[in-house]
């Protein structure tokens, strides 16, 4: 039966905690770098002793600070944290070289064959951006009854013509009382809107119909689903665990501990 050490992890499992290990390693690096810069006293031991000149008097330790850690131990510590992050990042990169899958639409149509997982991740992001773009596309106003204009290039729509009468205010005398032998006619000035012409409103547009927009969004969403499913299948590939951090730190940290007889230090004390 396979043990936890020999079981090959899936790429998606390693992706799930790669970022966390990277963040931990970066936080530890900054913390240790600050320690090296501003807390030198943690690696030093000092003792001040008063020795009386009077015969028989005991020496007295007046001040003492003890070593809290060594640079070698701290490098061992950071090596362990960094080592995990480096190993996982390497395994993920290695897994991405073999992680591939087909992009297949809902009806079984093969859209992209054997696409790399890294490309699928980028495609998933781009199809999301495409969906946002199409969502922002303005559409024709259904109330204006747009239809394709056969006299214009494809994609140009013409709205229903709107005709309006144009009028002009014209003076109309209003007779309030007919004239008599004794009095002239009583007349009041009045105004009336008299039609003088016809205004024809025409409108063209290069927008698309709401139906066309909805169909495009549906296809883009199908593309997103297909790409996401392909990425998930690609990331299900098993990854061969490698340990590359050990040799790196063993070489980098040579000399941080006493030699062991062959002219080399012990390297990292955490087994890296």
For each residue, the residues with C-beta under 8 A, 3 or more apart:
1:
2: 6 7
3: 6 7
4: 7
5:
6: 2 3
7: 2 3 4
8: 238 239 240 241
9: 13 14 91 238 239 241
10: 13 14 235 236 237 238 239
11: 14 15 92 95 96 99 117 234 235 236 237 238 239
12: 15 16 232 235 236
13: 9 10 16 17
14: 9 10 11 17 18 88 91 92 95 239
15: 11 12 18 92 235
16: 12 13
17: 13 14 20 21 88
18: 14 15 21 22 85 88 89 92
19: 22 23
20: 17 23 24
21: 17 18 24 25 84 85 88 89
22: 18 19 25 26 85 89
23: 19 20 26 27
24: 20 21 27 28 81 85
25: 21 22 28 29 81 82 84 85 86
26: 22 23 29 30
27: 23 24 30 31
28: 24 25 31 32 77 78 81 82
29: 25 26 32 33 78 82
30: 26 27 33 34
31: 27 28 34 35
32: 28 29 35 36 74 77 78
33: 29 30 36 37
34: 30 31 37 38 39
35: 31 32 38 39 42 74
36: 32 33 39 40 71 74
37: 33 34
38: 34 35
39: 34 35 36 42
40: 36 43 44
41: 44 65
42: 35 39 67 68 69
43: 40 67 68 69 70 71
44: 40 41 65 67
45: 64 65 66 67
46: 63 64 65
47: 61 63 64 65
48: 61 62 63 64
49: 59 60 61 62
50: 59 60 61 62
51: 59
52: 57 58 59 60
53: 57
54: 57
55:
56:
57: 52 53 54
58: 52
59: 49 50 51 52
60: 49 50 52
61: 47 48 49 50 64
62: 48 49 50
63: 46 47 48
64: 45 46 47 48 61
65: 41 44 45 46 47
66: 45
67: 42 43 44 45 70
68: 42 43
69: 42 43 73 74
70: 43 67 73 74
71: 36 43 74 75 256
72: 75 76 253 256 257 269
73: 69 70 76 77 269
74: 32 35 36 69 70 71 77 78
75: 71 72 78 79 249 253 256 268
76: 72 73 79 80 268 269 270
77: 28 32 73 74 80 81 270
78: 28 29 32 74 75 81 82
79: 75 76 82 83 245 249 253 268 270 272
80: 76 77 83 84 268 270 272
81: 24 25 28 77 78 84 85
82: 25 28 29 78 79 85 86 245 249
83: 79 80 86 87 245 246 249 268 270 272
84: 21 25 80 81 87 88 245
85: 18 21 22 24 25 81 82 88 89
86: 25 82 83 89 90 244 245 248
87: 83 84 90 91 241 242 243 244 245
88: 14 17 18 21 84 85 91 92
89: 18 21 22 85 86 92 93
90: 86 87 93 94 242 244
91: 9 14 87 88 94 95 239 240 241 242
92: 11 14 15 18 88 89 95 96 239
93: 89 90 96 97
94: 90 91 97 98 239 240 242
95: 11 14 91 92 98 99 117 235 237 239
96: 11 92 93 99 116 117 118
97: 93 94
98: 94 95 237
99: 11 95 96 116 117 118 234 235 237
100: 114 115 116 117 234
101: 114 115 117 120 230 231 233 234
102: 110 112 113 114 115 230
103: 110 111 112 115 120 123 226 227 230
104: 108 109 110 111 226 229 230
105: 108 109 111 222 223 226
106: 222 225 226
107:
108: 104 105
109: 104 105
110: 102 103 104 113
111: 103 104 105 223 226
112: 102 103 115 230
113: 102 110
114: 100 101 102
115: 100 101 102 103 112 119 120 123 230 234
116: 96 99 100 119 120 234
117: 11 95 96 99 100 101 120 121 231 234 235 237
118: 96 99 121 122
119: 115 116 122 123
120: 101 103 115 116 117 123 124 227 230 231 234
121: 117 118 124 125 231
122: 118 119 125 126
123: 103 115 119 120 126 127 227
124: 120 121 127 128 224 227 228 231
125: 121 122 128 129
126: 122 123 129 130
127: 123 124 130 131 220 223 224 227
128: 124 125 131 132 224
129: 125 126 132 133
130: 126 127 133 134 220 223
131: 127 128 134 135 217 220 221 224
132: 128 129 135 136
133: 129 130 136 137
134: 130 131 137 213 216 217 220
135: 131 132 217
136: 132 133
137: 133 134 207 208 213 216
138: 207
139: 207 208 209 210 212 213
140: 144 146 157 205 207 208 209 210
141: 144 146 159
142: 145 146 210
143:
144: 140 141 159 160 203
145: 142 159 160
146: 140 141 142 157 158 159 160 205 209
147: 157 158
148: 154 156 157 158
149: 152 156 157 158 204
150:
151:
152: 149 156 158 204
153: 156
154: 148
155: 206 208
156: 148 149 152 153 204 205 206
157: 140 146 147 148 149 204 205 206 207
158: 146 147 148 149 152 202 203 204
159: 141 144 145 146 162 202 203 204 205
160: 144 145 146
161: 200 201 202
162: 159 200 201
163: 198 199 200 201
164: 198 199 201
165: 195 197 198 199
166: 195 196 197 198 199
167: 193 194 195 196
168: 193 194 196
169: 191 192 193 194
170: 191 192 193 194
171: 189 190 191
172: 190 191 192
173: 187 188 189 190
174: 187 188 189 190
175: 178 185 186 187
176: 186 187 188
177: 183 185 186
178: 175 185
179: 183 184 185
180: 183
181:
182:
183: 177 179 180 186
184: 179
185: 175 177 178 179
186: 175 176 177 183
187: 173 174 175 176
188: 173 174 176
189: 171 173 174
190: 171 172 173 174
191: 169 170 171 172
192: 169 170 172
193: 167 168 169 170
194: 167 168 169 170
195: 165 166 167
196: 166 167 168
197: 165 166
198: 163 164 165 166
199: 163 164 165 166
200: 161 162 163
201: 161 162 163 164
202: 158 159 161
203: 144 158 159
204: 149 152 156 157 158 159
205: 140 146 156 157 159
206: 155 156 157
207: 137 138 139 140 157
208: 137 139 140 155 212 213
209: 139 140 146 212 213
210: 139 140 142 213 214
211: 214 215
212: 139 208 209 215 216
213: 134 137 139 208 209 210 216 217
214: 210 211 217 218
215: 211 212 218 219
216: 134 137 212 213 219 220
217: 131 134 135 213 214 220 221
218: 214 215 221 222
219: 215 216 222 223
220: 127 130 131 134 216 217 223 224
221: 131 217 218 224 225
222: 105 106 218 219 225 226
223: 105 111 127 130 219 220 226 227
224: 124 127 128 131 220 221 227 228
225: 106 221 222 228 229
226: 103 104 105 106 111 222 223 229 230
227: 103 120 123 124 127 223 224 230 231
228: 124 224 225 231 232
229: 104 225 226 232 233
230: 101 102 103 104 112 115 120 226 227 233 234
231: 101 117 120 121 124 227 228 234 235
232: 12 228 229 235 236
233: 101 229 230 236
234: 11 99 100 101 115 116 117 120 230 231 237
235: 10 11 12 15 95 99 117 231 232
236: 10 11 12 232 233
237: 10 11 95 98 99 117 234
238: 8 9 10 11
239: 8 9 10 11 14 91 92 94 95
240: 8 91 94
241: 8 9 87 91
242: 87 90 91 94
243: 87 246
244: 86 87 90 247 248
245: 79 82 83 84 86 87 248 249 272
246: 83 243 249 250 268 271 272
247: 244 250 251
248: 86 244 245 251 252
249: 75 79 82 83 245 246 252 253 267 268 272
250: 246 247 253 254 267 268 272
251: 247 248 254 267
252: 248 249
253: 72 75 79 249 250 256 265 267 268
254: 250 251 264 265 267
255: 265
256: 71 72 75 253 265
257: 72 265 266 267 269
258: 265 266
259: 262 263 264 265
260: 264 265 266
261:
262: 259
263: 259
264: 254 259 260 267
265: 253 254 255 256 257 258 259 260
266: 257 258 260 269
267: 249 250 251 253 254 257 264 272
268: 75 76 79 80 83 246 249 250 253 271 272
269: 72 73 76 257 266
270: 76 77 79 80 83
271: 246 268
272: 79 80 83 245 246 249 250 267 268
